């Protein structure tokens, strides 16, 4: 891809929670894609209170990647809080994010970038095939059906955290979910605000390290509470 002086600047960010074995490769690939696109970019990692040494690795990586910027939560605040720090802390025109666990290939951002045009504000990936254990597939399917029925979400895969968007959207879209419900909140408020969404198929890979942070009782309860609060908020015709 040939660089031009007219391409928007780019923030690539990752929420990171105990992802020491995967975050380094994600940053390397993010740097590769960003350099192909523009000279004006940043790589932002939100470490959400990791306890596995991720923070030390990130500090060391900053000496290798001058475009890498880090933000550390002293305590684990939840996936939604990490994403909010990324969305509202990003400094460039366009924002891309995906998870720090390596189940998505950052190099596939190359597929999303050409789809973002003057008339498109948000490019949402959707998984060609979900590479998770059967119970995660079942839970994900229930969540997607719930989102489509209760929240009338129109995109095919609200669970796909592989997204490119224009930063100016966040002048309108205000998020509050601290849990994994943040993805649904984001998509629904983007739809309500009238922003144009495109979709793009991407690959999903098995987790190679660590465990999902969502599969514990406290986080499940928090997600349910956030969904109830969001439904009540939308009933009041508010998306701020």
PyMOL commands that set and color helices and strands:
alter all, ss='L'
color gray80, all
select helices_A, chain A and resi 23-37+54-64+79-89+106-113+134-150+167-171+182-192+217-235
alter helices_A, ss='H'
color red, helices_A
select strands_A, chain A and resi 10-16+41-48+68-73+94-99+122-127+162-166+197-202
alter strands_A, ss='S'
color yellow, strands_A
deselect
rebuild
show_as cartoon
